[in-house]
Amino acid sequence: MFIVGLTGGIATGKSTVSDIFKEHGIPVIDADVIARKVVEPGRKAWKGLKQAFGNEIFHENGQLNRDALGDIIFDNATNRKKLNEITHPEIYKEIVWSTIKCFFQGHQFVVMDLPLLFETAYMLEYIYKIIVVTCEEDLQLQRLMERSRISESKAKIKIASQMSLESKCEKADFVVENSSSSKDTRDQVIRIIENLRASKHHWKIRFIVGLLSTGFLSIITLMGYVFLR
């Protein structure tokens, strides 16, 4: 099994692309979904956030108040770094376990939806192919303002905090231009799926894992034999 990274700019339409992969039976590991999971009440990251930022970022029922947290980290590099240091290790731990599960289920490849793939660079060395979802700049700004219900100035700051779409596209193996119709986007994604399914790279990975597993079992067997003598 190999890993395909899915990324892009904020409000460019990564979720739309993810849904198309899911419709074709391809597992998608969504970092945003996992990020919500790891800050559930009582979990390690939840406790870390409470210690770092206090009770003001939580609702009365203990759930994380994302708007309050957003206000604290918005345009504040120190607080944003602190947030990442608390949550990222837990997020990537969950990602690893989800990937292992997909491997043993026999999937040819898995798609990882990683909004900050290039910004953090944590997963880059494990990814075989990268897909970047992009769109026209004015459309991205409009989508973000409508989706998050924020002002134009705030939306521009959020967009500027990420690597530029142009730079991301330069690093991509595939680019999905999501400025036109939903049919056009779907057609682009289907062509990418066909390309990925034609790859034989997953057999190489499975062969290597098989060799490592066989070697490990041989060592365990030999150790048992020596111990019993």
C-alpha positions, 0 to 999 in steps of 0.5 A: 500500500502507498500513501497519497497526500491531499492538500491545498489552500484553505477553502479551495475544496479539498473536502469535495475531492475527498468525497470523490475518492470515498465514492470510489471505495478509496479510504481517506484519512482526514487530519481535520477529523482526527484533530477534532477527535484528539481534543475530546474531553479527557484526552491527552491533547485536551488536558494539554490545551487546558493547561496551556490556555486555561478554561476560557477555551472550553464550553461548560460541558468540557467541549473545546470552544473552537471560536475561543481558541481561534481568537487566541491563536489568530495572528499569534505565532507563539500561541499557534506554535504552542497549539501545534506542539500539543495537538500534532503528536496526537494527531499523527499517532492517530494517522499512523494507526489508521494507516496500519489498519488500511494496510491490513485491510488490503487497500492498494493506497490510502489518501491522507487529507493533510491541509498543512502537508507542506507547512509542517512537512511531517509526513512528506517522506512517507508520501508517494504522490501528492495532490494539490487542490487549487482555485482562483484567488478571488474565489478562495477568498469568497468561499472562506468569507462565506464558510467561516462568516468572517471579514475580508481582512481576517480571511486574507490573513488566514490565507496568507498564513499558509504557503501560497497555492502557486508554491504548493502546485509546483510541488505537486504530482497532480493538481486539481483546479477547482474553480469551474463546475463540479463535473469538471472537478470530478472528471479531474479526480477520476483521471487521477484515480485511474492513474493511481490504480494503474501504479504497481508501487503498492506491491513493492511496499508489500514485498518489503514489509513481507521481507521485514516480517519474515526476518523478524519472525525468523529472529524470534524463532531462533531466539526461542530455539536458543532459549529452549536448548 
